[in-house]
């Protein structure tokens, strides 16, 4: 968004379709290449556009037609993190504590 001259995109930003497509293609490759079972998308992108998960999920299902059926894709495959915007900082803390053996 910043490269396109929009530092803080709102829900009406015209670049969302490009973001949705790029995320769907990333997830397409992760799913087929690694058999990923669940993906969490959060942070500022999701805060700016809460409908992003549904839009990306629709695009992902469309791109998978014929390779991976909708029945094979768990409805909870793409989710926001349960901790919301705190997921990143708390995850980093948890990782640090784990590295310290605590």
Order of alpha helices (4+ residues) and beta strands (2+ residues): alpha-beta-alpha-alpha-beta-alpha
